[in-house]
Amino acid sequence: MKTTEHIIKAVEPGSIAEELEVEAGDVLLAINNQEIEDVFDYRCMILEEYLEVLIRKADGEEWLLEVDKDEDEDLGLEFENDLMSEYRSCTNKCMFCFIDQMPPGMRETLYFKDDDSRLSFMQGNYITLTNMKDKDIDRIIRLKLAPINISVQSTNPELRCKMLNNRFAGEKLKYLQKLYENGIEMNGQIVCCKGVNDGAELKRSIEDLMQYLPHMRSVSVVPAGITKYREGLYPLELFTKEEAGEIIDLIESYQQKCFEEYGLHFIHASDEWYILAGRELPEEDRYDGYIQLENGVGMMRLLKTEFTEAMEQLKNGVHYADLKKNLQRTVTVATGKLAYPMLKEFAKEMTEEFPRLTVNVEWIRNDFFGETITVSGLVTGQDLIKQLKEKQEAGLVLGDSVIIPSNMVRSGEKVFLDDITTDDVELALGARVVINGPEGRDFAEAILNPKYHDGRDNGNFVYIKAYDR
């Protein structure tokens, strides 16, 4: 049987590994005579205070290193692959899969469908459980890995098989019970497809999943995203305003009951439902600490809370009068249709507060994926350039900066989904592109501070002292 090998990418300066002359390019073979399956095995093993670490050097020589250390002390190794294993791909063909609805010709990584439980723990990804076996679940329980995020879609086994296009999808629901019995914390997700798992089926799923409280701490219900690239796929339809209201009513009818018994509201409708239904967002307390934020549950409420707090802090600050007197600029905020009404409201509040401030808020129609896609995170560089240029030609003055949310570009980079860069946008529009951070205070900061640089570069709100006047 071939030994599992893990190539060492880097060694942390001053670490145990450096002291033992381990180098980048060396290979980790075993710890305490045990092979290492992946990063979770590795992290569990190095908790021991005494280790025997088997390393193969570049010349093929094998070193057995004895290590005495504190329990929480790291070896200082970084590996070529963060998982220390190949990524597990999805074996389903879900009727709502967004990747199946993407146009051809995009970068290859965007077409990879992951369904890897390890990414659930490391990055918060949601998994279907369909490519997992009993030994995988037993390992999660043994290592006490949590929380695990599960794409449930339906608790009706037959319907789940249909939705995931996988004949094993229904039987894998048994793992929910096993995880519950062993006290493993879970979160769930239901991607709601009109006429499929809504109505009575959604009611059934909610009631079934409530049986796993309190270990299943939350379940989000989100509408399926539908692009214009659905030829040959299941014929999904958009929800109407009235239907969105019905989804909200059903969800809210269970929230108080769950809260009274478990102190959790448990079942949550994503922000899209409230915006589509034209309803006020729930109060902050109903989001249970924003446990489902990554699924778009409470994102708009949190943004509003953070923005309001930032403005109050500013108004009570010692530099407020100076800012009100001296601030004079024009900026343009570009966003998706979903966030547009709220950002427009923020801009109105700021321009009323600062008379010589002009804030244009423009929502970018998603021509690339189709107008049914309204989130800012799927706006492409080409749509941004084309539509803002058209507005410029019609008389819009962009000002000194075009401010975009950080989710429009790849994490840690300045590249849109279509590989257009912010430099390309600046060249085309003749204005600086500013990537503002995800918080409400970031939005205010990017508008009020001409020296704002692509995220927070200082812990103090509004850098009045840094202004060059």
MOHUKA-V55331 format. One record per helix or strand. SS is the DSSP state (a for helix, b for strand). FROM is the first residue (numbers start at 0). LEN is the number of residues. If there is no record, write none. Layout:
# MOHUKA-V55331
ss	from	len
SS	FROM	LEN
SS	FROM	LEN
This chain:
# MOHUKA-V55331
ss	from	len
b	5	6
a	15	4
b	26	5
b	33	1
a	38	7
b	49	7
b	61	7
b	76	3
b	88	1
a	98	3
a	107	4
b	113	1
a	116	7
b	126	1
a	133	10
b	147	4
a	156	8
a	170	11
b	185	7
a	198	12
b	215	8
a	240	22
b	266	3
a	270	7
a	283	4
a	292	3
a	298	17
a	319	7
b	328	7
a	336	17
b	356	7
a	375	3
a	380	13
b	400	5
a	405	3
b	414	1
b	420	1
a	421	8
b	431	5
a	439	9
a	463	3
